[in-house]
Amino acid sequence: MNILLFVLLLGIVSADPQIIWLSRQSGTNSPNNVNVEVGGNLYLASNDDSAQLQKITITIGTTTLRLDQLSDGKSLKILSNQLTIRSDLLDATARKLTGYLYVTTATQANDNTFDVKVVNGAQKLNRNGDSTTTVILNTQYKDDFPSFFAPEKTTYVTEVQQFRSNPINFHYGIPGDNWKTFTGNQFFENPQPFDFYDDHGRPHTNMIFFDSVEPMQINLPY
């Protein structure tokens, strides 16, 4: 089993996944029409005030929902190639919002090894299968007295348990269509490659497995 973790938008519709920031959804920009891929999934990652989320609606085909109705972390299936966002928020109010909408591709939505988790509190993650991918969507870090260096969004990963035969890889950013093969955004893996030269000067690589992985605090824009 190989586990990938991603610690997380005209004409012809692009198959690229998308991030849509709520801070840009004010009444001035309403309605905002976004081309999306039929068959994808839409998620809301936000711990903004529900009274503000109620003032933003999304329409996909014949379905219209307020954003506060998506705050449970569940996905919404995209059945139309256009997502319409309407907002009654003033510009100044919208700019204070920290959440976002995440839209997957249809291929990702239909892949049972691809999963999305909205992190708004402690969660235990279990993945089984030959090869799986989990996208972690962070919500805003909140502190009554945040320091200047406090992250906007962060995930604290602890108690990583894995078998030696099951590599785990952490990536940043949004997984694209090539998420199963692209490694340019990888920042952690276990086992780790160790390059060395033998007595004859020939290069070799051994994979070293760490039985214990120290807790990690991952700070990313989403």
BADO-5341 format. One line per field, with one value per atom (N, C-alpha, C): residue number from 1; z, x, y. Coordinates in pm, whole numbers, plus 32768, in hexadecimal, padded with zeros to 4 digits. Last residue first. Example, Ala and Ser with C-alpha at 12.3 -4.5 7.8 and 13.67 -1.06 7.14 Angstrom:
2
seq [2|2|2|1|1|1]
c3 [82C4|82CA|8313|830C|830C|830C]
c1 [8505|8557|850A|8527|84CE|8528]
c2 [7F1F|7F96|8003|7DC7|7E3E|7EB6]
END
This chain:
222
seq [222|222|222|221|221|221|220|220|220|219|219|219|218|218|218|217|217|217|216|216|216|215|215|215|214|214|214|213|213|213|212|212|212|211|211|211|210|210|210|209|209|209|208|208|208|207|207|207|206|206|206|205|205|205|204|204|204|203|203|203|202|202|202|201|201|201|200|200|200|199|199|199|198|198|198|197|197|197|196|196|196|195|195|195|194|194|194|193|193|193|192|192|192|191|191|191|190|190|190|189|189|189|188|188|188|187|187|187|186|186|186|185|185|185|184|184|184|183|183|183|182|182|182|181|181|181|180|180|180|179|179|179|178|178|178|177|177|177|176|176|176|175|175|175|174|174|174|173|173|173|172|172|172|171|171|171|170|170|170|169|169|169|168|168|168|167|167|167|166|166|166|165|165|165|164|164|164|163|163|163|162|162|162|161|161|161|160|160|160|159|159|159|158|158|158|157|157|157|156|156|156|155|155|155|154|154|154|153|153|153|152|152|152|151|151|151|150|150|150|149|149|149|148|148|148|147|147|147|146|146|146|145|145|145|144|144|144|143|143|143|142|142|142|141|141|141|140|140|140|139|139|139|138|138|138|137|137|137|136|136|136|135|135|135|134|134|134|133|133|133|132|132|132|131|131|131|130|130|130|129|129|129|128|128|128|127|127|127|126|126|126|125|125|125|124|124|124|123|123|123|122|122|122|121|121|121|120|120|120|119|119|119|118|118|118|117|117|117|116|116|116|115|115|115|114|114|114|113|113|113|112|112|112|111|111|111|110|110|110|109|109|109|108|108|108|107|107|107|106|106|106|105|105|105|104|104|104|103|103|103|102|102|102|101|101|101|100|100|100|99|99|99|98|98|98|97|97|97|96|96|96|95|95|95|94|94|94|93|93|93|92|92|92|91|91|91|90|90|90|89|89|89|88|88|88|87|87|87|86|86|86|85|85|85|84|84|84|83|83|83|82|82|82|81|81|81|80|80|80|79|79|79|78|78|78|77|77|77|76|76|76|75|75|75|74|74|74|73|73|73|72|72|72|71|71|71|70|70|70|69|69|69|68|68|68|67|67|67|66|66|66|65|65|65|64|64|64|63|63|63|62|62|62|61|61|61|60|60|60|59|59|59|58|58|58|57|57|57|56|56|56|55|55|55|54|54|54|53|53|53|52|52|52|51|51|51|50|50|50|49|49|49|48|48|48|47|47|47|46|46|46|45|45|45|44|44|44|43|43|43|42|42|42|41|41|41|40|40|40|39|39|39|38|38|38|37|37|37|36|36|36|35|35|35|34|34|34|33|33|33|32|32|32|31|31|31|30|30|30|29|29|29|28|28|28|27|27|27|26|26|26|25|25|25|24|24|24|23|23|23|22|22|22|21|21|21|20|20|20|19|19|19|18|18|18|17|17|17|16|16|16|15|15|15|14|14|14|13|13|13|12|12|12|11|11|11|10|10|10|9|9|9|8|8|8|7|7|7|6|6|6|5|5|5|4|4|4|3|3|3|2|2|2|1|1|1]
c3 [80F2|80F6|811C|811B|8103|8109|8238|81AA|8194|831C|8305|8270|83E8|835A|8344|84D9|84C7|8438|853A|84D8|84DA|861A|85F5|8598|8589|85E7|85BB|8559|8515|8578|857C|85C4|8576|84C5|8511|8558|838A|8413|845C|8296|82D5|8365|8184|8214|8252|805C|809C|8130|7FB6|8010|8048|7E90|7EE3|7F36|7E11|7E39|7E89|7D2E|7D7F|7D9C|7D54|7D0E|7D66|7DC7|7D96|7D4B|7E3E|7DB5|7D77|7F30|7F31|7EA6|7EE1|7F16|7F0B|7F4E|7EED|7F2E|7F81|7FAE|7F3C|7FEE|7F82|7FBA|8064|8095|8027|8079|8029|8064|8180|8144|80F0|8180|819C|814E|8194|81E8|81A9|813D|811B|8182|80EA|814F|8118|8016|807C|80ED|7EBA|7F2F|7F95|7DC7|7E3D|7EBC|7D07|7D16|7D8F|7CC8|7D4B|7D64|7C1E|7C2F|7CBC|7C20|7BF2|7C0C|7C76|7C9E|7C7A|7C08|7C97|7CC1|7B12|7B1C|7BAE|7B33|7AF1|7AFF|7C7C|7BF4|7BB7|7DC8|7D6C|7CE3|7E3F|7E12|7DB2|7F47|7ED0|7EB0|7FAC|7FBE|7F3C|8026|7FBA|7FE1|80B8|80CD|805C|80B3|8078|8093|8120|812F|80FC|80D1|80D3|80E1|8161|8137|813D|81D1|8144|810D|82DA|8289|81F4|8338|8327|82CD|8414|8390|8393|84BB|84C6|843B|8556|84D3|84E7|862B|8636|85AD|858C|85F5|85E4|84FC|84DF|854A|84E4|853C|852D|83F8|8421|8473|83C0|83EA|840D|8348|834A|836A|8394|8374|837D|84B2|842A|8413|8561|8562|84D3|857D|852A|8526|862E|85A6|8548|86E5|86D6|8645|8759|86FA|86F2|883D|883B|87DC|87FC|8836|8833|86C3|8748|877C|85B8|860B|8695|846B|84F4|8546|8387|83C1|8450|830D|8328|8375|820A|828A|8294|817C|816C|81F5|80F8|8177|815E|8035|8030|80B3|800F|8062|8059|7F51|7F59|7FB0|7F3E|7F5F|7F65|7ED6|7EC8|7EDF|7F44|7F04|7EF9|808C|7FFC|7FC4|8180|815B|80C5|8274|81E5|81CC|8370|834E|82BA|8449|83BD|83AB|852D|851D|848F|8583|8534|8532|862A|8627|85D5|854E|85CE|85BD|843E|8494|8522|8309|8392|83DD|8224|8254|82E7|8142|81CD|81ED|8033|805E|80EE|7F6A|7FD5|7FFC|7E8B|7E9D|7F02|7E4E|7E9F|7EBB|7DA6|7E32|7E8A|7CC8|7CF3|7D86|7C85|7C69|7C8F|7CC1|7D09|7CF8|7C07|7C96|7CE4|7B1A|7B2D|7BC0|7B3D|7B3B|7B53|7C2A|7BA4|7BAC|7D38|7D00|7C6C|7DD4|7D6C|7D34|7EFA|7EB4|7E54|7F7E|7F3F|7EF4|80BB|802A|7FFE|81C5|818B|80F4|822F|8220|81DB|8213|8211|81F2|81F3|8273|8277|8103|810C|818D|8140|80F4|8103|81BE|8208|81C3|80F0|816A|81BC|8033|8013|8092|80C3|809E|8084|8044|80A1|8069|7FB4|7FE4|8043|7E91|7F17|7F35|7DD3|7DEE|7E7F|7CDE|7D69|7D76|7C15|7C27|7CBB|7B48|7BD4|7BE0|7A35|7A67|7AF7|79DA|79C0|79EB|7AD2|7A67|7A52|7BAE|7B43|7ACD|7CA8|7C42|7BC9|7DF3|7D6B|7D07|7F11|7EBC|7E2E|8045|7FBD|7F78|819A|8133|80A9|825C|821D|81B2|82BE|8301|82C2|8232|8299|82E3|817A|8152|81BE|81D6|81C7|819B|81C3|8247|8243|80B8|80DD|8168|8034|807E|80AA|7EED|7F7B|7FB4|7DE0|7E1F|7EB5|7CB9|7D4A|7D7D|7BAC|7BEE|7C86|7B78|7B36|7B78|7C9A|7C38|7BF7|7D56|7D01|7C9D|7E9C|7E23|7DD9|7F64|7F2F|7EB4|8089|800A|7FDE|817E|811B|8095|8223|81F7|8189|826C|8207|81D1|8336|82B9|824A|83F7|83CB|8349|842F|83DD|83AC|840F|8455|83F9|8398|839F|83E4|836A|83F0|8406|8247|8284|8315|8125|8198|81D7|8065|80A8|811E|7F29|7FBB|7FED|7E17|7E51|7EE9|7D16|7D9A|7DCC|7BB9|7C27|7CAB|7AFE|7B3B|7BAC|7A2C|7A54|7A8B|7A97|7A4C|7A83|7A72|7ABC|7A68|7A64|7A18|7A66|7B22|7B19|7ACA|7B4F|7B0A|7AF4|7C43|7C10|7BD2|7C3E|7C4D|7C0D|7D0C|7D00|7C8A|7D5E|7CF9|7CDD|7E21|7DAE|7D3C|7EEA|7E96|7E19|7EE1|7F1A|7EBB|7EF0|7ECB|7F13|7F43|7EC5|7E9A|801F|8034|7FB6|7FC9|7FF1|8001|7EB2|7F34|7F51|7E28|7E19|7EA2|7D7F|7E01|7DE7|7CAD|7CC6|7D59|7BB4|7C33|7C52|7A51|7AC3|7B41|796C|79CC|7A49|78E1|790A|7970|77E3|7872|7892|76DC|7701|7794|7757|76E1|770A|786D|7831|77A2|7BA0|7B99|7B27|80BD|8064|80FA|80AC|8113|80D3|803E|800A|8070|805D|80A5|8068|7FEE|7FCE|801D|8029|8058|8033|7FA9|7FA5|7FC8|8000|8000|8000]
c1 [7EAA|7E26|7E35|7FAE|7F43|7EB7|803D|802C|7FB7|80F9|80BA|80B6|80FD|8103|80B4|81B2|8155|8166|81D5|81F4|8188|8270|8200|822D|834D|8332|82BA|831C|831E|82F6|83C1|837C|838C|8440|83D1|8380|84A3|84A4|8429|8562|84DE|84EF|861A|8621|859A|8688|8614|8616|87BA|876D|86F8|8869|8802|87BC|89B4|8946|88E2|8AC9|8A5C|89EF|8C15|8B96|8B23|8D0F|8CE1|8C5D|8D4E|8D7C|8D4A|8CD0|8D62|8D9C|8BA9|8BEF|8C85|8AFC|8B56|8B9C|89A0|8A29|8A7A|886B|88CB|8957|8741|87C7|882A|85EA|865A|86DF|850D|855C|85CC|83C0|8450|8494|8350|8384|835C|8370|8350|838F|8321|8340|831F|82E6|8340|835E|82A2|82AD|830D|827F|8250|8255|82D7|831F|82F5|825A|829C|82E5|8150|819F|81D8|80AA|8134|818B|7FAF|7FE6|8078|7F68|7F89|7FC7|7F30|7FA1|7FC8|7E69|7E47|7EB5|7ED1|7E9E|7E7D|7E9E|7EC2|7E80|7F1C|7EA2|7EC9|8019|7FD2|7F58|810D|80C5|807C|8113|8125|80DD|81A4|815A|817C|8185|81C0|8166|81DA|8182|81CB|81E2|821E|81B4|81C7|8167|81A5|826F|824E|81F0|8279|82EF|82D0|8145|8196|820D|810E|810E|8164|8095|80AF|80A6|80C4|80C6|80ED|808D|8070|8063|802A|8069|8042|802B|8023|806F|7F7A|7FDA|7FC6|7F59|7F2E|7F9E|7EEB|7F50|7F0E|7EDF|7EA0|7F0B|7F7C|7EEE|7EA3|805B|8032|7F9F|80F5|8092|8067|81A0|81CE|816B|8125|813D|8160|8035|80B3|80C2|7EE4|7F44|7FC2|7E24|7E95|7EFF|7D65|7D38|7DA6|7D7B|7DB6|7D88|7D54|7D1A|7D58|7D92|7DC6|7D93|7C94|7CE7|7D11|7CBB|7C6D|7CC5|7D41|7D4C|7CE7|7D08|7CE3|7CE3|7DBE|7D9E|7D82|7D7C|7D94|7D64|7E0A|7DB1|7DDB|7E21|7E43|7DDB|7EAD|7E43|7E7A|7ED2|7F0A|7E9A|7E56|7ED8|7F1C|7DC3|7DC1|7E4C|7D5B|7D7C|7D73|7D8B|7D7C|7DAB|7D16|7D3B|7D26|7D3D|7D39|7D6B|7C8F|7CE1|7CCE|7C99|7C63|7CC4|7C4C|7C96|7C4D|7BEC|7BF2|7C3A|7BB8|7B87|7B7E|7C0C|7C3F|7C10|7B72|7B77|7B9D|7BF6|7BD1|7BDE|7BC0|7BD5|7BA4|7C52|7BFA|7C20|7C6E|7C85|7C21|7C23|7C9C|7CC0|7B4D|7B30|7BAD|7B16|7B7F|7B6B|7A6C|7A3F|7AA6|7AF8|7A7B|7A4E|7BCB|7BE7|7B69|7B38|7B8A|7BA7|7ACE|7A73|7ABF|7B90|7B6E|7B0D|7B0F|7B62|7B41|7B1B|7AD6|7B36|7AE4|7B43|7AF4|7ABE|7A80|7AEC|7B23|7B2D|7ADD|7B4E|7B33|7B3C|7B61|7BDE|7BCA|7AE8|7AD0|7B51|7B1D|7B43|7B2D|7AB0|7B42|7B71|799F|79CF|7A65|799B|7978|79AD|79E2|7A34|7A18|7912|799D|79F1|77EE|783A|78CC|7738|7798|77D5|7696|765B|76BA|76E6|7708|76C0|76F2|76B1|76CC|7783|7790|7750|7754|7733|7734|77FD|77E0|77C8|77C5|77D2|77A6|778E|7815|7826|76EB|76E6|7773|7706|76B5|76A3|77D8|77C6|7780|7783|779F|777E|781B|77A7|77CE|788B|789D|7816|78A4|7879|7885|78DA|794B|7925|780F|7827|7898|77D0|7838|7853|770F|777E|77EA|7664|762E|7699|76E8|76E2|76AA|76BD|773C|7738|7580|75D0|7651|753C|7555|759B|7487|74BC|74C7|7473|7489|74C6|746B|73EE|73FB|75B2|753C|74BE|760D|7641|75C9|764A|75E9|7631|767D|76B5|7646|767E|763C|7687|76B9|76F5|76AE|7651|763C|767F|76A2|7617|75FB|779F|7793|7704|7761|779A|778E|7700|76A9|76DC|77D7|776A|770B|791E|789F|782D|7A09|79D3|794B|7A91|7A5C|7A32|7A96|7A84|7A58|7A86|7AE0|7ADC|79A6|79BC|7A19|79BE|79C8|79D8|7941|795D|795B|79A9|796F|7999|794E|79A9|795F|7889|78B5|7918|78F6|7887|78BE|79D3|79C5|7951|798B|79B8|799F|79A0|7995|79D4|78E9|7967|794F|7866|7855|78DD|77E9|786A|7856|76FB|7720|77A8|77EF|7783|7728|78AD|78D5|7867|7829|7860|7880|77F9|7789|77B7|7917|78C6|7853|79F5|7967|7913|7AF3|7ADE|7A4B|7AF6|7B15|7B00|7ADD|7A62|7A7B|7B8C|7B92|7B12|7B9E|7B53|7B4B|7C6D|7C55|7C10|7C47|7C45|7C36|7CD2|7C8D|7C9B|7CA1|7CF5|7CA1|7C1E|7C11|7C65|7B64|7BE2|7BC8|7A75|7A8E|7B10|7A8E|7A95|7ABE|7A37|7A3A|7A30|7AFD|7AB6|7AA6|7C90|7C01|7BD7|7EC7|7E6C|7E76|7F6D|7F45|7F2F|7F44|7F53|7F1A|7FD6|7F8A|7FAA|7FCD|7FF2|7F99|803F|7FE4|801D|803B|8081|801D|8055|8000|8058]
c2 [8A51|8A11|8981|8AAF|8B11|8AD6|89FC|8A13|8A74|8955|89D8|89F4|884A|886C|88EC|87B3|8822|8854|8663|86CA|8735|8577|85CE|863E|847C|84E8|853B|832D|83AE|841A|81FE|8269|82EB|8160|8125|8190|81B0|81E3|81AE|810B|811C|8149|8160|814C|816D|80DF|811D|80F9|8129|80D3|8122|8140|817F|8115|8177|8120|8172|819F|81D7|816F|8129|811C|814F|811B|819C|8197|8032|8042|80C5|802F|8039|804E|80F9|8083|8097|8219|81DB|8164|8274|825B|821C|82FC|82E7|82D4|829C|82BB|8296|82F8|82C8|82F5|8292|82FB|82BF|81F0|81FD|826C|8333|82C9|8243|848B|8401|83A3|85DD|8577|84EF|867E|86B4|8652|8699|8642|867E|870E|8758|8703|865C|86DA|872B|8572|8577|85FB|84DA|8554|855C|83F9|83EA|8464|8438|83B6|83A5|852E|8527|84A3|859B|853D|8524|8653|85D6|856D|86D1|86DE|8657|872B|86BF|86D1|885A|8816|87A7|8861|888F|883B|8769|87E7|880B|8616|8678|86F9|84F9|8575|85D6|8399|8410|8488|8254|82C7|8343|80F3|817A|81E6|7FD3|803A|80C4|7F1F|7F0A|7F74|7F64|7F7B|7F71|8006|7F90|7FB1|811E|80E0|8062|8234|81A5|8167|8362|8321|828F|8419|838A|8346|8550|8500|846D|868A|85FB|85AD|87A7|8765|86CE|88A6|8820|87E1|89F6|8996|8911|8B40|8ABC|8A55|8C18|8C2B|8BA8|8C0A|8BE3|8C03|8D19|8CAC|8C8B|8DE9|8D7A|8D06|8E92|8EC4|8E53|8DC8|8E0F|8E3B|8DF1|8DB9|8E0E|8DC9|8E26|8DF1|8D10|8D8E|8DF8|8C72|8C83|8D0A|8B94|8BFE|8BFC|8B4A|8B3D|8BB2|8AE4|8B4F|8B30|8991|8A0A|8A6C|88BE|8903|8975|8793|8820|8863|8693|86D3|8767|8581|8611|864E|844A|849A|852C|8326|83B4|83FA|81DA|8239|82C7|8095|811C|8180|7FB1|7FA5|802D|7FE9|7FD3|7FD0|80D7|804E|803F|81CE|81B0|8122|829D|8214|8200|83A5|8380|82F2|8463|83EC|83B9|85BC|854F|84DC|86EC|866E|8605|87FC|87B7|8733|8803|886F|883A|87A2|879E|881B|86DB|8764|8761|85F5|860D|86A1|8520|85AA|85B7|8419|8448|84D7|8313|83A3|83D8|821A|8225|82B6|822A|8208|8204|8324|82C8|82A8|83EC|8364|82FA|84D2|84B7|8427|84C4|84B8|8493|84EA|8472|845B|85E7|8573|84F2|86A9|867D|8607|877A|8710|86FA|88AE|8861|87F9|895B|8904|88AC|8A9E|8A2A|89DE|8B2C|8B1B|8AA1|8C24|8BA1|8BA0|8D1F|8CD2|8C4C|8E6E|8DDD|8D93|8F76|8F3A|8EA3|8FC0|8FB8|8F78|8FD6|8F63|8F53|90D1|9057|8FDC|917F|917C|90FE|9152|9132|9122|90B5|912B|9103|8F9B|8FD7|9056|8EFF|8F7C|8FC5|8E3F|8E6F|8EF2|8D16|8D97|8DBF|8C53|8C7F|8D0A|8B3F|8BCD|8BEF|8A68|8A84|8B1A|899B|8A24|8A2D|88A0|88D4|8966|87D5|8838|886E|873D|8705|8766|86E6|874D|870F|8691|8662|86D0|86FB|8714|86EC|865F|868F|86A8|86D5|8676|86B5|8790|874C|86E9|8827|87A7|8758|890B|8917|8894|8931|88DA|88D3|89EA|8963|8900|8AD7|8A9B|8A0D|8B1C|8ADD|8AA0|8AB6|8B16|8AD1|8A33|8A20|8A99|89B4|8A2C|8A14|88FB|88F4|8976|88E9|8913|8915|893E|8909|8941|89BF|8961|891E|8ADA|8A95|8A3F|8B56|8B1B|8AD4|8C80|8C09|8BD8|8D2D|8D02|8C83|8D58|8DC2|8DA5|8C91|8C8E|8CF4|8CDF|8C76|8C6E|8D92|8DC5|8D5D|8CE8|8D56|8D93|8C43|8C0C|8C7A|8CB8|8CC5|8C97|8BBE|8C45|8C43|8ADC|8AEC|8B7D|8A13|8A97|8A89|8980|897D|8A08|88CD|894B|8934|8825|8824|88B4|876F|87F1|87E6|868C|86A5|872F|864E|8669|8678|863D|85C1|85D4|873E|86E9|8665|8834|87B7|8764|8995|8920|88A3|8AF0|8A74|8A01|8BD0|8B86|8B06|8D0E|8C8E|8C4C|8DCE|8DA1|8D17|8EDF|8E52|8E35|8F85|8F24|8F46|9036|8FD3|8F6C|90C5|910C|90AD|9011|903A|9082|8F30|8F9C|8FBD|8E5E|8E4E|8EB7|8E50|8E96|8E95|8DB2|8E3F|8E92|8CAE|8CF6|8D8B|8C30|8C73|8CC1|8AFF|8B7C|8BBE|8A24|8A62|8AE7|88FF|898F|89B0|881A|8839|88CD|8817|8835|8849|87F2|8785|87A0|8903|88C7|8859|890B|890A|88C3|89E9|895D|8957|8B1C|8AC9|8A38|8AD0|8B38|8B05|8ABE|8AB1|8B09|87E8|884F|88AA|8708|8768|87F5|85DB|8662|86C4|84A5|850B|8592|835B|83E4|8442|821B|8283|830B|80D9|8159|81C6|7F89|8000|807C]
END
